């Protein structure tokens, strides 16, 4: 069978070499998971799309699809933002660019909110997530993102 398929050889470069395809693929995956999950994700924020373009994608297209599926599960409606992307993509994005003062302020504010919610609930993570109107999984992801686990 190999020799039948090997009549025409072609090379498909990895996703990291085809950054121009990332936006189209991500949009296609958003549409796919809107249909599967019944979500109403409208797109991907500019910052999140830039992070997707900058990431090296060692898992190629399958890793991109998994990242979009995960984000669609968290967002359900509206835009996918940086906070909805897997931590390795966010970390990769932040390590390349020096943090802007606005971004640094937002990160500090989110950390403080997480800590304040934990303090108010005496460390009860489920109650803290409810207090912030976050799903438990999203809350745990944010704790992990900031090294607060």
N, CA, C and O atoms as a MOPAC input file, in Angstrom:
PM7 MOZYME 1SCF
protein

 N      0.82200 1    -1.18800 1     0.00000 1
 C      0.00000 1     0.00000 1     0.00000 1
 C      0.86900 1     1.25500 1     0.00000 1
 O      0.53300 1     2.24200 1    -0.65500 1
 N      1.97600 1     1.22300 1     0.72500 1
 C      2.87600 1     2.37800 1     0.77200 1
 C      3.29000 1     2.78900 1    -0.63100 1
 O      3.29700 1     3.97800 1    -0.94900 1
 N      3.63300 1     1.82500 1    -1.47100 1
 C      4.11800 1     2.14300 1    -2.81500 1
 C      3.00200 1     2.68600 1    -3.70300 1
 O      3.27000 1     3.44200 1    -4.63700 1
 N      1.78700 1     2.31800 1    -3.43100 1
 C      0.66700 1     2.89200 1    -4.18700 1
 C      0.46400 1     4.36200 1    -3.80100 1
 O      0.19300 1     5.21300 1    -4.64800 1
 N      0.60300 1     4.63500 1    -2.49700 1
 C      0.42300 1     6.01100 1    -2.03200 1
 C      1.63200 1     6.89200 1    -2.32900 1
 O      1.50700 1     8.11600 1    -2.37800 1
 N      2.77000 1     6.29900 1    -2.52200 1
 C      4.01200 1     7.05100 1    -2.69800 1
 C      4.25400 1     7.45500 1    -4.14600 1
 O      5.38000 1     7.80800 1    -4.49700 1
 N      3.24200 1     7.41300 1    -4.98700 1
 C      3.39000 1     7.79800 1    -6.38500 1
 C      3.71400 1     9.28300 1    -6.48700 1
 O      4.59400 1     9.69200 1    -7.24400 1
 N      3.00000 1    10.06500 1    -5.72600 1
 C      3.23900 1    11.50900 1    -5.73200 1
 C      3.66300 1    11.90300 1    -4.32700 1
 O      2.90600 1    11.72900 1    -3.37200 1
 N      4.85300 1    12.42500 1    -4.20500 1
 C      5.36300 1    12.86300 1    -2.90700 1
 C      5.10700 1    14.36500 1    -2.76000 1
 O      5.31400 1    15.13600 1    -3.69800 1
 N      4.66700 1    14.75400 1    -1.60900 1
 C      4.50300 1    16.18100 1    -1.34200 1
 C      4.93100 1    16.46100 1     0.09200 1
 O      4.87400 1    15.59300 1     0.96300 1
 N      5.35500 1    17.68100 1     0.30500 1
 C      5.82700 1    18.08900 1     1.62500 1
 C      4.84800 1    19.10500 1     2.19100 1
 O      4.58700 1    20.13800 1     1.57500 1
 N      4.30700 1    18.80700 1     3.36500 1
 C      3.43100 1    19.73800 1     4.07500 1
 C      4.21900 1    20.29800 1     5.24400 1
 O      4.48100 1    19.58400 1     6.21200 1
 N      4.60000 1    21.57000 1     5.16900 1
 C      5.40800 1    22.13800 1     6.25100 1
 C      4.62800 1    22.20600 1     7.55900 1
 O      3.39900 1    22.27600 1     7.55000 1
 N      5.34300 1    22.18600 1     8.68500 1
 C      4.67100 1    22.28400 1     9.98600 1
 C      3.99500 1    23.65200 1    10.14700 1
 O      4.32600 1    24.61600 1     9.45600 1
 N      3.05900 1    23.70200 1    11.06200 1
 C      2.27900 1    24.91700 1    11.27200 1
 C      3.15800 1    26.10900 1    11.62700 1
 O      2.84700 1    27.23400 1    11.23600 1
 N      4.23900 1    25.89200 1    12.35200 1
 C      5.11100 1    27.01500 1    12.73300 1
 C      5.72800 1    27.70600 1    11.51500 1
 O      6.16100 1    28.85500 1    11.60200 1
 N      5.76600 1    27.00500 1    10.38200 1
 C      6.28900 1    27.60000 1     9.14700 1
 C      5.17900 1    28.18200 1     8.28100 1
 O      5.45600 1    28.71600 1     7.20700 1
 N      3.93700 1    28.08900 1     8.72400 1
 C      2.79100 1    28.58400 1     7.96000 1
 C      1.94700 1    29.50500 1     8.82400 1
 O      0.74700 1    29.27700 1     8.98200 1
 N      2.54600 1    30.52800 1     9.37800 1
 C      1.83100 1    31.42400 1    10.28600 1
 C      0.63100 1    32.09500 1     9.62100 1
 O     -0.33200 1    32.45700 1    10.29800 1
 N      0.68500 1    32.26100 1     8.32000 1
 C     -0.43000 1    32.89500 1     7.61000 1
 C     -1.69100 1    32.02200 1     7.62600 1
 O     -2.79000 1    32.52400 1     7.39200 1
 N     -1.54300 1    30.72500 1     7.89900 1
 C     -2.69300 1    29.81500 1     7.95100 1
 C     -3.35700 1    29.76300 1     9.32600 1
 O     -4.47500 1    29.26300 1     9.45000 1
 N     -2.69200 1    30.26800 1    10.34700 1
 C     -3.18500 1    30.11300 1    11.71500 1
 C     -4.53600 1    30.78900 1    11.91800 1
 O     -5.42800 1    30.20200 1    12.53100 1
 N     -4.70500 1    32.00500 1    11.41800 1
 C     -5.97000 1    32.72700 1    11.60900 1
 C     -7.13000 1    31.99000 1    10.94300 1
 O     -8.19400 1    31.83800 1    11.54400 1
 N     -6.93300 1    31.53500 1     9.71700 1
 C     -7.99900 1    30.83300 1     9.00600 1
 C     -8.34700 1    29.51200 1     9.69400 1
 O     -9.52100 1    29.16700 1     9.82600 1
 N     -7.33100 1    28.78200 1    10.12700 1
 C     -7.57400 1    27.52600 1    10.82600 1
 C     -8.28800 1    27.76100 1    12.15000 1
 O     -9.23100 1    27.04500 1    12.48900 1
 N     -7.83900 1    28.76600 1    12.89800 1
 C     -8.46200 1    29.07100 1    14.18900 1
 C     -9.92600 1    29.44900 1    13.99500 1
 O    -10.78500 1    29.00100 1    14.75400 1
 N    -10.21700 1    30.26400 1    12.99300 1
 C    -11.61000 1    30.64300 1    12.72000 1
 C    -12.45500 1    29.42600 1    12.33800 1
 O    -13.61100 1    29.31300 1    12.74700 1
 N    -11.87700 1    28.52900 1    11.56100 1
 C    -12.59600 1    27.30800 1    11.18000 1
 C    -12.89100 1    26.44600 1    12.41200 1
 O    -13.97000 1    25.86600 1    12.52500 1
 N    -11.92900 1    26.36800 1    13.32700 1
 C    -12.14600 1    25.58400 1    14.54900 1
 C    -13.18100 1    26.24500 1    15.45800 1
 O    -13.94900 1    25.55300 1    16.12700 1
 N    -13.20600 1    27.57200 1    15.48700 1
 C    -14.23200 1    28.27800 1    16.26600 1
 C    -15.60900 1    27.90700 1    15.72200 1
 O    -16.51600 1    27.58900 1    16.49000 1
 N    -15.76500 1    27.94700 1    14.40000 1
 C    -17.04300 1    27.57300 1    13.78800 1
 C    -17.40500 1    26.12800 1    14.11000 1
 O    -18.55200 1    25.82600 1    14.43900 1
 N    -16.42500 1    25.24300 1    14.01400 1
 C    -16.66500 1    23.82200 1    14.28900 1
 C    -17.17600 1    23.62100 1    15.71400 1
 O    -18.16700 1    22.92400 1    15.92800 1
 N    -16.50200 1    24.23100 1    16.68600 1
 C    -16.87900 1    24.01400 1    18.07700 1
 C    -18.09000 1    24.82800 1    18.50100 1
 O    -18.74600 1    24.48500 1    19.48400 1
 N    -18.39800 1    25.89300 1    17.78200 1
 C    -19.68300 1    26.56700 1    18.01800 1
 C    -20.81800 1    25.59200 1    17.69800 1
 O    -21.80100 1    25.50300 1    18.43400 1
 N    -20.66700 1    24.86600 1    16.59300 1
 C    -21.68500 1    23.90100 1    16.20400 1
 C    -21.76700 1    22.71900 1    17.14800 1
 O    -22.86400 1    22.29100 1    17.50800 1
 N    -20.64300 1    22.19000 1    17.54900 1
 C    -20.61000 1    21.02000 1    18.42000 1
 C    -21.09400 1    21.35300 1    19.82400 1
 O    -21.89200 1    20.61600 1    20.40400 1
 N    -20.60700 1    22.47300 1    20.37200 1
 C    -20.90400 1    22.83300 1    21.76000 1
 C    -22.16500 1    23.68300 1    21.92000 1
 O    -22.66500 1    23.86300 1    23.03000 1
 N    -22.66800 1    24.20000 1    20.80400 1
 C    -23.79500 1    25.11800 1    20.89400 1
 C    -23.37300 1    26.47000 1    21.45100 1
 O    -24.19300 1    27.21300 1    21.98800 1
 N    -22.09000 1    26.78100 1    21.31800 1
 C    -21.55600 1    28.04800 1    21.83300 1
 C    -21.80000 1    29.16600 1    20.82300 1
 O    -22.19100 1    28.92100 1    19.68100 1
 N    -21.56300 1    30.39100 1    21.26800 1
 C    -21.71100 1    31.55700 1    20.39600 1
 C    -20.43700 1    32.39700 1    20.45400 1
 O    -20.48200 1    33.59800 1    20.71900 1
 N    -19.31700 1    31.75400 1    20.20400 1
 C    -18.03600 1    32.45800 1    20.17800 1
 C    -17.99300 1    33.26400 1    18.88800 1
 O    -18.20700 1    32.72500 1    17.80300 1
 N    -17.71500 1    34.55600 1    19.01300 1
 C    -17.75600 1    35.43800 1    17.84500 1
 C    -16.41300 1    35.58300 1    17.15300 1
 O    -16.35500 1    36.05600 1    16.01800 1
 N    -15.34600 1    35.19000 1    17.80400 1
 C    -14.02300 1    35.31300 1    17.20500 1
 C    -12.94100 1    35.26800 1    18.25500 1
 O    -13.14200 1    34.79000 1    19.37200 1
 N    -11.79000 1    35.77800 1    17.86700 1
 C    -10.60600 1    35.74800 1    18.72500 1
 C    -10.06900 1    37.16700 1    18.82600 1
 O     -9.92700 1    37.85400 1    17.81500 1
 N     -9.77000 1    37.60900 1    20.04800 1
 C     -9.25600 1    38.97200 1    20.24100 1
 C     -7.92000 1    39.13600 1    19.52600 1
 O     -7.23900 1    38.15400 1    19.23100 1
 N     -7.55500 1    40.37300 1    19.25500 1
 C     -6.29400 1    40.64700 1    18.55900 1
 C     -5.09400 1    40.12600 1    19.34400 1
 O     -4.17600 1    39.54500 1    18.76500 1
 N     -5.09800 1    40.33200 1    20.65900 1
 C     -3.97700 1    39.87800 1    21.48600 1
 C     -3.87100 1    38.35500 1    21.46600 1
 O     -2.77400 1    37.80300 1    21.37400 1
 N     -5.02200 1    37.68000 1    21.55400 1
 C     -5.01500 1    36.21500 1    21.53600 1
 C     -4.56600 1    35.69800 1    20.17500 1
 O     -3.82100 1    34.72100 1    20.10300 1
 N     -5.00400 1    36.33400 1    19.10000 1
 C     -4.59300 1    35.90500 1    17.75700 1
 C     -3.09400 1    36.10700 1    17.57000 1
 O     -2.42200 1    35.27700 1    16.95700 1
 N     -2.57500 1    37.20600 1    18.09900 1
 C     -1.12800 1    37.44600 1    18.01000 1
 C     -0.36600 1    36.37700 1    18.78300 1
 O      0.67400 1    35.90500 1    18.32500 1
 N     -0.87000 1    35.99400 1    19.94100 1
 C     -0.23000 1    34.92700 1    20.72300 1
 C     -0.26200 1    33.61500 1    19.95500 1
 O      0.71300 1    32.86300 1    19.97600 1
 N     -1.37200 1    33.32900 1    19.27300 1
 C     -1.45900 1    32.10700 1    18.46700 1
 C     -0.45000 1    32.13400 1    17.32700 1
 O      0.16700 1    31.11600 1    17.01300 1
 N     -0.28100 1    33.29900 1    16.70800 1
 C      0.68600 1    33.41300 1    15.59900 1
 C      2.13000 1    33.27000 1    16.07700 1
 O      2.96600 1    32.73500 1    15.35000 1
 N      2.43200 1    33.73700 1    17.27900 1
 C      3.80200 1    33.71000 1    17.79400 1
 C      4.20300 1    32.35000 1    18.35600 1
 O      5.39400 1    32.05200 1    18.45800 1
 N      3.23500 1    31.52800 1    18.71800 1
 C      3.53100 1    30.22900 1    19.33500 1
 C      4.16800 1    29.28800 1    18.30600 1
 O      3.87900 1    29.38900 1    17.11400 1
 N      5.03200 1    28.37500 1    18.76300 1
 C      5.77900 1    27.49900 1    17.84700 1
 C      5.02600 1    26.24300 1    17.41700 1
 O      5.46300 1    25.59400 1    16.46700 1
 N      3.94100 1    25.86900 1    18.04600 1
 C      3.07500 1    24.75000 1    17.69000 1
 C      3.80100 1    23.42400 1    17.52200 1
 O      3.81400 1    22.86100 1    16.42700 1
 N      4.40700 1    22.91700 1    18.59400 1
 C      5.06500 1    21.61000 1    18.48200 1
 C      4.07000 1    20.48700 1    18.17000 1
 O      4.46700 1    19.45200 1    17.63600 1
 N      2.80100 1    20.67100 1    18.49000 1
 C      1.77500 1    19.67100 1    18.19500 1
 C      1.03300 1    19.93700 1    16.89400 1
 O      0.04400 1    19.26900 1    16.59500 1
 N      1.50200 1    20.90400 1    16.12400 1
 C      0.92100 1    21.26000 1    14.83100 1
 C     -0.56700 1    21.60300 1    14.91500 1
 O     -1.02500 1    22.15500 1    15.91600 1
 N     -1.31400 1    21.27500 1    13.86600 1
 C     -2.70900 1    21.68200 1    13.75300 1
 C     -3.56200 1    21.06200 1    14.85500 1
 O     -4.50400 1    21.69600 1    15.33200 1
 N     -3.25300 1    19.85500 1    15.26000 1
 C     -4.04200 1    19.20700 1    16.31800 1
 C     -3.94400 1    19.99400 1    17.62800 1
 O     -4.93000 1    20.11400 1    18.35600 1
 N     -2.76100 1    20.52500 1    17.92600 1
 C     -2.59700 1    21.32800 1    19.13900 1
 C     -3.39900 1    22.62800 1    19.04000 1
 O     -4.00400 1    23.06700 1    20.01900 1
 N     -3.40000 1    23.24100 1    17.84800 1
 C     -4.19700 1    24.45200 1    17.63500 1
 C     -5.68100 1    24.14700 1    17.81900 1
 O     -6.39800 1    24.91400 1    18.46100 1
 N     -6.14100 1    23.03800 1    17.26200 1
 C     -7.55200 1    22.67300 1    17.41000 1
 C     -7.90100 1    22.45500 1    18.88100 1
 O     -8.94800 1    22.90600 1    19.34700 1
 N     -7.02700 1    21.76400 1    19.61200 1
 C     -7.27900 1    21.53000 1    21.03200 1
 C     -7.33500 1    22.84100 1    21.81400 1
 O     -8.16000 1    22.99600 1    22.71400 1
 N     -6.45500 1    23.78300 1    21.46800 1
 C     -6.44100 1    25.07900 1    22.15600 1
 C     -7.74700 1    25.83700 1    21.91000 1
 O     -8.29400 1    26.44800 1    22.82700 1
 N     -8.24200 1    25.79600 1    20.67900 1
 C     -9.49100 1    26.49100 1    20.35700 1
 C    -10.68100 1    25.78700 1    21.01100 1
 O    -11.59400 1    26.44800 1    21.50600 1
 N    -10.67800 1    24.46000 1    21.01600 1
 C    -11.76800 1    23.72200 1    21.67600 1
 C    -11.81800 1    24.05800 1    23.16300 1
 O    -12.89200 1    24.29000 1    23.71700 1
 N    -10.65400 1    24.08200 1    23.80500 1
 C    -10.56900 1    24.40800 1    25.22700 1
 C    -11.11000 1    25.81500 1    25.48400 1
 O    -11.89600 1    26.03200 1    26.40600 1
 N    -10.67600 1    26.76300 1    24.65600 1
 C    -11.11400 1    28.14800 1    24.82100 1
 C    -12.62200 1    28.27500 1    24.60900 1
 O    -13.29000 1    29.00700 1    25.33900 1
 N    -13.15600 1    27.57300 1    23.62100 1
 C    -14.60000 1    27.63100 1    23.35400 1
 C    -15.39400 1    27.07300 1    24.53400 1
 O    -16.49800 1    27.53800 1    24.81700 1
 N    -14.83900 1    26.08600 1    25.21700 1
 C    -15.50100 1    25.54100 1    26.40000 1
 C    -15.54500 1    26.54800 1    27.53500 1
 O    -16.47100 1    26.52100 1    28.34600 1
 N    -14.56400 1    27.43500 1    27.61000 1
 C    -14.52700 1    28.44200 1    28.66700 1
 C    -15.36000 1    29.67000 1    28.31900 1
 O    -15.99400 1    30.25500 1    29.19800 1
 N    -15.36600 1    30.06400 1    27.06200 1
 C    -15.97600 1    31.33100 1    26.67700 1
 C    -17.48900 1    31.22100 1    26.48100 1
 O    -18.23600 1    32.00200 1    27.07000 1
 N    -17.94100 1    30.30000 1    25.69400 1
 C    -19.34200 1    30.05700 1    25.33100 1
 C    -19.94500 1    31.16000 1    24.48000 1
 O    -20.68400 1    30.85600 1    23.54300 1
 N    -19.66500 1    32.41900 1    24.76000 1
 C    -20.13600 1    33.49600 1    23.89300 1
 C    -19.17200 1    34.66100 1    23.99800 1
 O    -18.52900 1    34.86300 1    25.02800 1
 N    -19.08100 1    35.42100 1    22.92100 1
 C    -18.13700 1    36.53000 1    22.89600 1
 C    -16.82200 1    36.11100 1    22.27500 1
 O    -16.74700 1    35.11600 1    21.55500 1
 N    -15.80300 1    36.87200 1    22.55800 1
 C    -14.48300 1    36.64300 1    21.97100 1
 C    -13.59400 1    35.78400 1    22.85700 1
 O    -13.67100 1    35.83400 1    24.08500 1
 N    -12.75500 1    35.00100 1    22.20800 1
 C    -11.71300 1    34.26000 1    22.92700 1
 C    -10.60200 1    35.25900 1    23.22400 1
 O    -10.09800 1    35.92900 1    22.32200 1
 N    -10.22900 1    35.35000 1    24.48500 1
 C     -9.16400 1    36.26800 1    24.88800 1
 C     -7.93900 1    35.51400 1    25.37200 1
 O     -7.91800 1    34.28300 1    25.38900 1
 N     -6.93400 1    36.25200 1    25.75800 1
 C     -5.68800 1    35.65700 1    26.26100 1
 C     -5.95400 1    34.76100 1    27.46900 1
 O     -5.31700 1    33.71900 1    27.62300 1
 N     -6.88800 1    35.16200 1    28.32000 1
 C     -7.16000 1    34.40600 1    29.53900 1
 C     -7.78300 1    33.04200 1    29.24900 1
 O     -7.83300 1    32.18700 1    30.13400 1
 N     -8.25500 1    32.82800 1    28.02700 1
 C     -8.88300 1    31.56300 1    27.65700 1
 C     -7.92600 1    30.59500 1    26.97200 1
 O     -8.26600 1    29.43400 1    26.74200 1
 N     -6.73900 1    31.07300 1    26.64900 1
 C     -5.75800 1    30.23100 1    25.95800 1
 C     -4.97900 1    29.38600 1    26.96200 1
 O     -4.84500 1    29.77000 1    28.12400 1
 N     -4.46400 1    28.23900 1    26.52100 1
 C     -3.64000 1    27.41700 1    27.41000 1
 C     -2.41500 1    28.18900 1    27.89900 1
 O     -1.89500 1    29.06000 1    27.20100 1
 N     -1.96800 1    27.86000 1    29.09300 1
 C     -0.89100 1    28.61200 1    29.73500 1
 C      0.40600 1    28.60300 1    28.94200 1
 O      1.13900 1    29.59100 1    28.98000 1
 N      0.72300 1    27.52300 1    28.22200 1
 C      1.97300 1    27.49000 1    27.46900 1
 C      1.96400 1    28.49000 1    26.31500 1
 O      3.01600 1    29.00900 1    25.94000 1
 N      0.79900 1    28.76300 1    25.75600 1
 C      0.70400 1    29.74800 1    24.67000 1
 C      0.84400 1    31.14900 1    25.23900 1
 O      1.54500 1    31.98400 1    24.66800 1
 N      0.18700 1    31.41200 1    26.35100 1
 C      0.27100 1    32.72400 1    27.00400 1
 C      1.70100 1    32.98100 1    27.46700 1
 O      2.22800 1    34.07400 1    27.26500 1
 N      2.33800 1    31.97700 1    28.09000 1
 C      3.71200 1    32.13000 1    28.58400 1
 C      4.66500 1    32.39800 1    27.44100 1
 O      5.57500 1    33.21700 1    27.56900 1
 N      4.47000 1    31.71900 1    26.32700 1
 C      5.32200 1    31.91900 1    25.15800 1
 C      5.18100 1    33.34400 1    24.63200 1
 O      6.16700 1    33.97400 1    24.24800 1
 N      3.95900 1    33.84100 1    24.62000 1
 C      3.68900 1    35.19300 1    24.14700 1
 C      4.31500 1    36.23500 1    25.06600 1
 O      4.89800 1    37.21100 1    24.59400 1
 N      4.19800 1    36.03000 1    26.37400 1
 C      4.71400 1    37.01100 1    27.33000 1
 C      6.22700 1    37.00400 1    27.39900 1
 O      6.82500 1    38.03600 1    27.70400 1
 N      6.86400 1    35.88100 1    27.12700 1
 C      8.31500 1    35.82300 1    27.22700 1
 C      8.99900 1    36.52600 1    26.06300 1
 O     10.14500 1    36.96000 1    26.18900 1
 N      8.30500 1    36.64400 1    24.92500 1
 C      8.91300 1    37.28600 1    23.76300 1
 C      8.82600 1    38.80300 1    23.81800 1
 O      9.76100 1    39.49300 1    23.41200 1
 N      7.73100 1    39.32000 1    24.30900 1
 C      7.52800 1    40.76100 1    24.35500 1
 C      7.68600 1    41.26100 1    25.78800 1
 O      7.20000 1    40.62000 1    26.72000 1
 N      8.35100 1    42.38600 1    25.97400 1
 C      8.38200 1    42.92800 1    27.32300 1
 C      6.96400 1    43.34500 1    27.71800 1
 O      6.24700 1    43.92500 1    26.90200 1
 N      6.55200 1    43.06000 1    28.95000 1
 C      5.18300 1    43.37900 1    29.33700 1
 C      4.93700 1    44.87300 1    29.34000 1
 O      5.77000 1    45.65400 1    29.80000 1
 N      3.79900 1    45.25600 1    28.83000 1
 C      3.40800 1    46.65400 1    28.84100 1
 C      2.85400 1    46.99500 1    30.21200 1
 O      2.38300 1    46.11400 1    30.93200 1
 N      2.90500 1    48.24700 1    30.56900 1
 C      2.42900 1    48.63000 1    31.88800 1
 C      0.93500 1    48.32900 1    32.04100 1
 O      0.49700 1    47.96900 1    33.13300 1
 N      0.15700 1    48.46800 1    30.98700 1
 C     -1.26400 1    48.16200 1    31.04000 1
 C     -1.45800 1    46.68100 1    31.31900 1
 O     -2.24800 1    46.30600 1    32.18500 1
 N     -0.73700 1    45.83800 1    30.58300 1
 C     -0.84400 1    44.38500 1    30.77100 1
 C     -0.38400 1    43.99800 1    32.17700 1
 O     -1.01400 1    43.17000 1    32.83500 1
 N      0.70100 1    44.59100 1    32.62900 1
 C      1.20300 1    44.29600 1    33.96200 1
 C      0.17500 1    44.67300 1    35.01600 1
 O     -0.02600 1    43.94600 1    35.98900 1
 N     -0.47500 1    45.81100 1    34.81700 1
 C     -1.51200 1    46.24200 1    35.75900 1
 C     -2.67800 1    45.26500 1    35.78800 1
 O     -3.19600 1    44.95000 1    36.86000 1
 N     -3.09300 1    44.78500 1    34.63100 1
 C     -4.19500 1    43.82400 1    34.56900 1
 C     -3.82300 1    42.51000 1    35.25200 1
 O     -4.63700 1    41.92300 1    35.96400 1
 N     -2.60000 1    42.05700 1    35.03100 1
 C     -2.14000 1    40.81400 1    35.65800 1
 C     -2.12700 1    40.96600 1    37.17200 1
 O     -2.60000 1    40.09000 1    37.89600 1
 N     -1.58300 1    42.08000 1    37.64700 1
 C     -1.54900 1    42.32300 1    39.09600 1
 C     -2.95700 1    42.40300 1    39.67300 1
 O     -3.22100 1    41.86500 1    40.74800 1
 N     -3.85900 1    43.07300 1    38.96100 1
 C     -5.23800 1    43.20700 1    39.41500 1
 C     -5.92000 1    41.84000 1    39.50100 1
 O     -6.62000 1    41.54800 1    40.47100 1
 N     -5.71000 1    41.00100 1    38.47200 1
 C     -6.34100 1    39.67800 1    38.48300 1
 C     -5.79300 1    38.82600 1    39.63100 1
 O     -6.54900 1    38.13800 1    40.31600 1
 N     -4.47800 1    38.87600 1    39.83300 1
 C     -3.88900 1    38.13700 1    40.95900 1
 C     -4.49200 1    38.57200 1    42.28600 1
 O     -4.83700 1    37.74400 1    43.12900 1
 N     -4.61200 1    39.89400 1    42.45700 1
 C     -5.17800 1    40.42600 1    43.69700 1
 C     -6.62400 1    39.97600 1    43.88900 1
 O     -7.03000 1    39.64200 1    45.00200 1
 N     -7.40700 1    39.96600 1    42.79600 1
 C     -8.80500 1    39.52000 1    42.88400 1
 C     -8.88500 1    38.05700 1    43.27400 1
 O     -9.71000 1    37.67700 1    44.10500 1
 N     -8.03300 1    37.23300 1    42.67900 1
 C     -8.01900 1    35.81200 1    43.01500 1
 C     -7.67800 1    35.61800 1    44.48600 1
 O     -8.32900 1    34.84700 1    45.19100 1
 N     -6.63800 1    36.33500 1    44.94300 1
 C     -6.21200 1    36.19200 1    46.33200 1
 C     -7.27600 1    36.70200 1    47.28900 1
 O     -7.52300 1    36.09300 1    48.33000 1
 N     -7.90500 1    37.81300 1    46.94200 1
 C     -8.95500 1    38.37300 1    47.79600 1
 C    -10.14400 1    37.41400 1    47.89800 1
 O    -10.71700 1    37.24100 1    48.97300 1
 N    -10.50800 1    36.79300 1    46.77700 1
 C    -11.60900 1    35.82400 1    46.79900 1
 C    -11.24800 1    34.62300 1    47.66200 1
 O    -12.08600 1    34.11900 1    48.40900 1
 N    -10.00400 1    34.16300 1    47.56300 1
 C     -9.56200 1    33.04700 1    48.40500 1
 C     -9.56300 1    33.43300 1    49.88000 1
 O     -9.94200 1    32.63500 1    50.73600 1
 N     -9.13600 1    34.66300 1    50.17300 1
 C     -9.13500 1    35.12900 1    51.55900 1
 C    -10.55200 1    35.21100 1    52.12000 1
 O    -10.79400 1    34.81300 1    53.25900 1
 N    -11.49200 1    35.72700 1    51.31800 1
 C    -12.87400 1    35.87400 1    51.77500 1
 C    -13.54400 1    34.52400 1    52.01500 1
 O    -14.45500 1    34.41700 1    52.83600 1
 N    -13.09100 1    33.49100 1    51.29800 1
 C    -13.71800 1    32.17100 1    51.43200 1
 C    -12.85200 1    31.21100 1    52.25200 1
 O    -13.04300 1    29.99600 1    52.21600 1
 N    -11.89300 1    31.78400 1    52.99300 1
 C    -10.98700 1    30.97400 1    53.82700 1
 C    -10.29900 1    29.85500 1    53.04100 1
 O    -10.12900 1    28.74600 1    53.54700 1
 N     -9.90700 1    30.15600 1    51.80300 1
 C     -9.17900 1    29.18900 1    50.98300 1
 C    -10.05200 1    28.19900 1    50.24200 1
 O     -9.52500 1    27.32100 1    49.55800 1
 N    -11.35800 1    28.30400 1    50.35200 1
 C    -12.27200 1    27.39500 1    49.64200 1
 C    -12.31000 1    27.81500 1    48.16800 1
 O    -12.90500 1    28.83200 1    47.81400 1
 N    -11.67200 1    27.02200 1    47.33100 1
 C    -11.52600 1    27.38800 1    45.92000 1
 C    -12.84800 1    27.36700 1    45.16100 1
 O    -13.08700 1    28.23000 1    44.31700 1
 N    -13.70000 1    26.40700 1    45.44600 1
 C    -15.00200 1    26.34900 1    44.76800 1
 C    -15.83400 1    27.58100 1    45.10700 1
 O    -16.45500 1    28.17100 1    44.22300 1
 N    -15.85100 1    27.97200 1    46.37600 1
 C    -16.60000 1    29.15300 1    46.79100 1
 C    -15.98900 1    30.42400 1    46.19100 1
 O    -16.71200 1    31.34500 1    45.81100 1
 N    -14.66300 1    30.46900 1    46.10800 1
 C    -13.99000 1    31.63000 1    45.51400 1
 C    -14.34400 1    31.75200 1    44.03200 1
 O    -14.56000 1    32.85400 1    43.52900 1
 N    -14.40200 1    30.62100 1    43.34100 1
 C    -14.78500 1    30.63700 1    41.92200 1
 C    -16.20700 1    31.15700 1    41.76300 1
 O    -16.48000 1    31.96400 1    40.87500 1
 N    -17.12000 1    30.69300 1    42.62500 1
 C    -18.50700 1    31.17100 1    42.57200 1
 C    -18.57100 1    32.66900 1    42.86700 1
 O    -19.33000 1    33.39700 1    42.22900 1
 N    -17.78300 1    33.12200 1    43.82300 1
 C    -17.75700 1    34.53400 1    44.18700 1
 C    -17.34600 1    35.40500 1    42.99500 1
 O    -17.85900 1    36.51000 1    42.81700 1
 N    -16.42300 1    34.90000 1    42.19100 1
 C    -15.94400 1    35.65000 1    41.02600 1
 C    -16.74400 1    35.34100 1    39.76000 1
 O    -16.43000 1    35.85500 1    38.68700 1
 N    -17.77100 1    34.50800 1    39.88200 1
 C    -18.60500 1    34.10500 1    38.73200 1
 C    -17.76100 1    33.43700 1    37.64500 1
 O    -17.92100 1    33.71600 1    36.45600 1
 N    -16.86000 1    32.54800 1    38.07700 1
 C    -16.03500 1    31.76700 1    37.16100 1
 C    -16.36200 1    30.29100 1    37.33700 1
 O    -16.79100 1    29.85500 1    38.40600 1
 N    -16.15000 1    29.53000 1    36.26600 1
 C    -16.26900 1    28.08500 1    36.43200 1
 C    -15.07900 1    27.62200 1    37.27200 1
 O    -14.04300 1    28.28500 1    37.31000 1
 N    -15.23300 1    26.49200 1    37.93800 1
 C    -14.13400 1    25.98200 1    38.76100 1
 C    -12.89200 1    25.72900 1    37.92400 1
 O    -11.78200 1    26.05300 1    38.34500 1
 N    -13.07100 1    25.14900 1    36.73700 1
 C    -11.90400 1    24.84600 1    35.90000 1
 C    -11.18900 1    26.12000 1    35.45700 1
 O     -9.95900 1    26.16300 1    35.42200 1
 N    -11.95300 1    27.15100 1    35.11900 1
 C    -11.35100 1    28.42400 1    34.73700 1
 C    -10.60800 1    29.04400 1    35.92400 1
 O     -9.51400 1    29.58600 1    35.76600 1
 N    -11.20900 1    28.96000 1    37.10300 1
 C    -10.57500 1    29.49700 1    38.30900 1
 C     -9.25600 1    28.76800 1    38.58800 1
 O     -8.23700 1    29.39700 1    38.87300 1
 N     -9.29200 1    27.42400 1    38.50100 1
 C     -8.07300 1    26.63800 1    38.74100 1
 C     -6.99900 1    26.96100 1    37.69900 1
 O     -5.81500 1    27.02700 1    38.02900 1
 N     -7.40900 1    27.16100 1    36.44200 1
 C     -6.43700 1    27.51800 1    35.40500 1
 C     -5.76500 1    28.84900 1    35.71000 1
 O     -4.56200 1    29.00800 1    35.50400 1
 N     -6.54400 1    29.79600 1    36.20000 1
 C     -5.96900 1    31.10800 1    36.53500 1
 C     -5.04000 1    31.01500 1    37.74800 1
 O     -4.00900 1    31.68600 1    37.79800 1
 N     -5.40200 1    30.19300 1    38.71000 1
 C     -4.49800 1    29.98800 1    39.84800 1
 C     -3.17200 1    29.39700 1    39.37300 1
 O     -2.09900 1    29.81100 1    39.81200 1
 N     -3.26400 1    28.42900 1    38.47600 1
 C     -2.04900 1    27.79500 1    37.95100 1
 C     -1.23500 1    28.79400 1    37.13100 1
 O     -0.00700 1    28.82800 1    37.22100 1
 N     -1.93100 1    29.61000 1    36.32900 1
 C     -1.26200 1    30.60500 1    35.49200 1
 C     -0.39300 1    31.55400 1    36.32300 1
 O      0.68700 1    31.95900 1    35.89200 1
 N     -0.87800 1    31.90300 1    37.52200 1
 C     -0.14900 1    32.82500 1    38.37300 1
 C      0.64800 1    32.13400 1    39.46700 1
 O      1.16300 1    32.79000 1    40.37300 1
 N      0.75100 1    30.81300 1    39.38800 1
 C      1.53600 1    30.07500 1    40.36900 1
 C      0.95300 1    30.13400 1    41.77800 1
 O      1.69600 1    30.16800 1    42.75900 1
 N     -0.35800 1    30.14800 1    41.87700 1
 C     -1.02500 1    30.28800 1    43.16300 1
 C     -1.58800 1    28.96600 1    43.66900 1
 O     -2.33100 1    28.95700 1    44.65000 1
 N     -1.25600 1    27.85900 1    43.03200 1
 C     -1.80000 1    26.55400 1    43.45000 1
 C     -1.17300 1    26.05900 1    44.69400 1
 O     -1.52000 1    24.98000 1    45.17300 1

